[in-house]
């Protein structure tokens, strides 16, 4: 079970920097926990892995660097899903790429504006809350979907996308591996696909805290109200295929297949690349970008164990 109070871990070996973070977040409504170096941070994280919704992590620290903390978190079955925001005074594109590849979700440049801190942290907590919601759905959903051979599902709203992600995850041998990737692709089909919210528009809406309101508004507009995205699952031989098609105009998907240091300081834009790296064995977009296909390869023993319908 997760703590109902949203808790953020602040990690920095500089007491003045910790005080700045605490002052900036004093009115945020979040519970704030501090750690003065990487060793203390990792101790607190591993003692209560379900407690934290996000970690603000300094890179350069004694005893254990921020990158080492991140590596330990990504090796932990619970902590690997906690969003990490790296604080850095300066970072080369190579450093940023290394951090993103290691699993950092966001970067925050020192010195930072309070508004930037709140925008990035709000987005990280939004992502964490969505993941926890889907995880709860996973736990309450029967595992009999391992028997699913094929199926087609229509969805319109973010809530329907989240519920479908939790449902479909049980059709895979490792639900926890694929659920975040499924969630990203299904949410993307609603937000950017059917509702036509562009990358820049989403950035602005997140900064203003108005994304949910704009999504609700567009769902009621005649131009978008009847649009329905379709997810098709097919079990074929030793492969599990998922196709997601929306009714939008599409987008230039190519830059989003890889972690780009140029977007590391944005509040979003890493979900597709992360899904490709973590959740699926292959992920390909087609045409204008309103059609994506993924594949997960099954181990041969899955057939022998009866998990694979032929």
Legacy VTK file of the C-alpha trace (Angstrom):
# vtk DataFile Version 3.0
C-alpha trace
ASCII
DATASET POLYDATA
POINTS 310 float
0.000 0.000 0.000
1.150 3.559 -0.683
1.095 6.456 1.723
-1.908 8.670 0.916
0.216 11.772 1.624
2.320 12.856 -1.357
5.913 12.722 -0.161
8.984 14.131 -1.889
12.582 13.287 -0.966
15.031 16.194 -1.260
18.678 15.123 -1.578
21.575 17.601 -1.463
24.820 17.757 0.518
24.588 21.554 0.651
22.422 22.677 3.571
21.684 26.018 1.895
20.389 24.269 -1.226
18.142 22.042 0.875
16.758 25.108 2.625
16.004 26.754 -0.737
14.123 23.658 -1.890
12.167 23.493 1.366
11.280 27.188 1.194
10.124 26.935 -2.410
7.965 23.908 -1.644
6.684 25.043 1.760
3.222 25.895 0.402
3.005 23.010 -2.083
1.053 20.695 0.202
3.658 17.941 -0.195
5.349 16.197 2.706
9.068 16.946 2.433
11.834 14.620 3.618
15.502 15.630 3.403
18.737 13.685 3.019
22.175 15.256 3.232
23.943 12.822 0.905
23.408 9.788 -1.312
23.955 7.205 1.418
21.292 8.720 3.660
18.944 9.084 0.692
19.278 5.438 -0.286
18.738 4.325 3.313
15.491 6.280 3.521
14.321 5.063 0.126
15.002 1.391 0.785
13.489 1.498 4.288
10.194 2.869 2.930
10.177 2.251 -0.838
6.434 2.812 -1.197
6.456 6.149 0.601
7.962 8.477 -1.989
6.271 9.990 -5.033
9.338 11.799 -6.409
13.016 12.416 -5.625
14.881 15.691 -6.186
18.449 14.447 -6.478
21.703 16.397 -6.525
24.426 14.833 -8.676
27.678 15.770 -6.967
27.728 14.494 -3.371
30.227 12.819 -1.037
30.075 9.122 -0.118
27.619 8.345 -2.912
26.880 10.415 -6.007
23.423 11.097 -7.336
24.090 8.848 -10.317
24.958 5.977 -7.960
21.723 6.538 -6.034
19.831 6.467 -9.330
21.491 3.197 -10.343
20.518 1.579 -7.029
16.947 2.812 -7.420
16.644 1.370 -10.919
17.752 -2.016 -9.586
14.985 -1.999 -6.956
11.571 -3.446 -7.940
9.623 -0.592 -6.306
12.008 2.360 -6.436
12.679 1.852 -10.141
9.282 3.441 -10.850
9.743 6.528 -8.637
10.389 9.649 -10.774
13.823 11.182 -10.233
14.532 14.853 -10.945
18.249 15.510 -11.225
19.491 18.876 -9.987
22.612 20.104 -11.715
24.456 23.411 -12.051
25.709 22.468 -15.501
25.515 19.387 -17.647
26.927 18.571 -21.050
24.724 16.785 -23.594
26.728 13.637 -22.852
26.007 13.923 -19.114
22.313 14.502 -19.775
22.127 11.531 -22.126
23.843 9.355 -19.513
21.374 10.444 -16.850
18.342 9.845 -19.045
19.641 6.438 -20.105
20.187 5.577 -16.425
16.552 6.325 -15.716
16.331 9.993 -14.688
12.935 11.430 -15.550
13.716 15.169 -15.496
16.530 17.674 -15.161
16.435 20.927 -13.190
19.181 23.492 -13.741
20.641 25.364 -10.765
19.874 28.127 -10.019
16.218 27.542 -10.834
13.041 29.555 -10.658
10.361 28.458 -8.207
7.851 28.172 -11.046
10.129 25.778 -12.955
10.638 23.645 -9.855
6.907 23.422 -9.191
6.073 22.665 -12.836
8.572 19.809 -13.099
7.697 18.387 -9.689
3.962 18.569 -10.399
4.465 16.662 -13.649
6.622 14.033 -11.936
4.002 13.510 -9.230
1.281 13.393 -11.873
3.204 10.576 -13.593
3.748 8.745 -10.310
0.091 9.056 -9.316
-1.028 7.705 -12.691
1.369 4.762 -12.334
0.160 3.978 -8.798
-3.445 4.128 -9.976
-2.729 1.614 -12.722
-0.788 -0.589 -10.287
-3.818 -0.725 -7.981
-5.908 -1.690 -10.981
-3.364 -4.386 -11.819
-3.613 -5.881 -8.354
-7.392 -6.072 -8.545
-7.558 -7.465 -12.089
-7.679 -11.204 -12.622
-4.649 -12.784 -14.268
-6.786 -14.864 -16.616
-5.961 -12.455 -19.456
-2.864 -14.619 -19.937
-5.364 -16.742 -21.876
-6.321 -13.898 -24.207
-5.526 -14.763 -27.810
-6.720 -11.580 -29.457
-9.002 -8.676 -28.708
-9.950 -5.179 -29.852
-10.718 -2.361 -27.430
-12.005 1.175 -28.013
-11.299 4.025 -25.589
-11.952 7.789 -25.479
-10.861 9.207 -22.136
-7.726 9.152 -19.996
-9.514 7.091 -17.358
-10.514 4.502 -19.963
-6.899 4.459 -21.203
-5.594 3.840 -17.665
-8.068 1.040 -17.017
-7.278 -0.570 -20.359
-3.524 -0.391 -19.687
-4.030 -2.218 -16.395
-6.238 -4.804 -18.075
-3.963 -5.503 -21.033
-0.857 -5.700 -18.839
-2.191 -9.015 -17.498
-2.012 -10.510 -20.983
1.792 -10.323 -20.718
4.094 -12.604 -18.673
5.524 -9.602 -16.785
2.724 -7.043 -16.250
4.902 -4.659 -14.256
7.349 -4.390 -17.166
4.801 -3.454 -19.830
2.222 -1.459 -17.866
4.064 1.876 -17.996
4.666 1.510 -21.730
1.042 0.578 -22.341
-0.093 3.541 -20.274
2.133 5.948 -22.199
0.939 4.805 -25.630
-2.745 4.772 -24.698
-2.616 8.190 -23.008
-0.704 9.538 -25.996
-3.454 8.282 -28.323
-6.012 10.326 -26.374
-4.034 13.498 -25.577
-1.902 14.057 -28.672
-3.923 11.891 -31.045
-7.673 12.262 -30.719
-7.623 15.568 -28.827
-4.861 17.138 -30.917
-2.870 18.585 -28.008
0.555 19.449 -29.413
3.868 19.116 -27.596
4.137 22.879 -27.049
0.513 23.121 -25.939
1.029 20.370 -23.383
4.144 22.111 -22.064
2.176 25.322 -21.575
-0.828 23.561 -20.033
1.393 21.667 -17.586
3.167 24.886 -16.613
-0.207 26.508 -15.963
-1.680 23.471 -14.215
-4.507 23.360 -16.757
-3.928 20.126 -18.676
-6.760 18.155 -17.072
-9.209 21.015 -17.598
-8.256 21.360 -21.264
-8.600 17.610 -21.840
-12.073 17.652 -20.261
-13.042 20.652 -22.391
-11.906 19.076 -25.654
-13.682 15.813 -24.882
-16.920 17.819 -24.961
-16.167 19.679 -28.198
-17.998 18.411 -31.308
-14.711 18.234 -33.231
-13.304 15.676 -30.784
-16.253 14.188 -28.878
-16.856 11.230 -31.202
-13.226 10.249 -31.691
-12.271 6.812 -30.423
-8.819 5.217 -30.269
-8.537 1.483 -30.864
-6.091 -0.961 -29.288
-5.758 -4.409 -30.849
-3.972 -7.253 -29.054
-2.865 -10.366 -30.958
-1.007 -13.403 -29.633
0.898 -14.866 -32.573
3.317 -17.729 -32.074
5.967 -16.605 -29.586
5.100 -12.916 -29.943
2.541 -10.628 -28.342
1.515 -7.801 -30.675
-0.272 -4.594 -29.709
-1.481 -2.010 -32.204
-2.852 1.393 -31.150
-4.573 3.633 -33.711
-6.105 7.029 -32.996
-8.176 9.380 -35.147
-5.827 12.348 -34.936
-3.724 13.957 -37.658
-0.565 12.326 -36.294
2.748 13.887 -35.286
6.441 13.677 -36.121
7.248 10.646 -34.001
10.882 10.213 -35.033
12.477 12.581 -32.476
10.604 10.884 -29.630
11.893 7.352 -30.201
15.147 8.211 -28.432
16.071 10.130 -25.289
17.047 13.592 -26.464
19.171 15.819 -24.196
17.437 18.845 -25.746
14.175 17.780 -24.068
15.731 16.746 -20.762
14.685 19.979 -19.081
11.118 19.884 -20.419
8.265 18.705 -18.220
7.386 15.849 -20.574
8.431 14.120 -23.803
10.289 10.986 -22.648
7.446 8.474 -22.426
7.670 6.938 -25.895
11.450 6.465 -25.701
11.134 4.950 -22.229
8.379 2.609 -23.425
10.606 1.460 -26.276
13.591 0.923 -23.985
11.842 -0.713 -21.036
8.427 -2.147 -21.876
8.619 -3.658 -25.358
11.052 -5.621 -27.480
10.109 -3.477 -30.459
8.060 -0.319 -30.973
7.351 1.193 -34.384
5.203 4.073 -35.599
3.626 4.064 -39.030
2.431 6.715 -41.440
1.775 10.119 -39.934
2.167 8.856 -36.362
-1.381 7.915 -35.435
-0.577 4.195 -35.583
1.960 2.476 -33.325
2.772 -1.234 -33.083
4.653 -3.033 -30.319
5.946 -6.569 -29.869
6.951 -8.535 -26.785
8.734 -11.843 -27.374
7.757 -14.786 -25.204
10.270 -17.261 -23.851
9.948 -20.735 -25.365
9.014 -22.273 -22.013
5.865 -20.144 -21.953
4.433 -22.448 -24.604
5.275 -25.529 -22.620
3.703 -24.059 -19.497
0.460 -23.501 -21.319
0.692 -19.712 -21.274
0.644 -19.487 -25.042
-2.463 -20.127 -27.093
-1.523 -21.555 -30.478
LINES 1 311
310 0 1 2 3 4 5 6 7 8 9 10 11 12 13 14 15 16 17 18 19 20 21 22 23 24 25 26 27 28 29 30 31 32 33 34 35 36 37 38 39 40 41 42 43 44 45 46 47 48 49 50 51 52 53 54 55 56 57 58 59 60 61 62 63 64 65 66 67 68 69 70 71 72 73 74 75 76 77 78 79 80 81 82 83 84 85 86 87 88 89 90 91 92 93 94 95 96 97 98 99 100 101 102 103 104 105 106 107 108 109 110 111 112 113 114 115 116 117 118 119 120 121 122 123 124 125 126 127 128 129 130 131 132 133 134 135 136 137 138 139 140 141 142 143 144 145 146 147 148 149 150 151 152 153 154 155 156 157 158 159 160 161 162 163 164 165 166 167 168 169 170 171 172 173 174 175 176 177 178 179 180 181 182 183 184 185 186 187 188 189 190 191 192 193 194 195 196 197 198 199 200 201 202 203 204 205 206 207 208 209 210 211 212 213 214 215 216 217 218 219 220 221 222 223 224 225 226 227 228 229 230 231 232 233 234 235 236 237 238 239 240 241 242 243 244 245 246 247 248 249 250 251 252 253 254 255 256 257 258 259 260 261 262 263 264 265 266 267 268 269 270 271 272 273 274 275 276 277 278 279 280 281 282 283 284 285 286 287 288 289 290 291 292 293 294 295 296 297 298 299 300 301 302 303 304 305 306 307 308 309
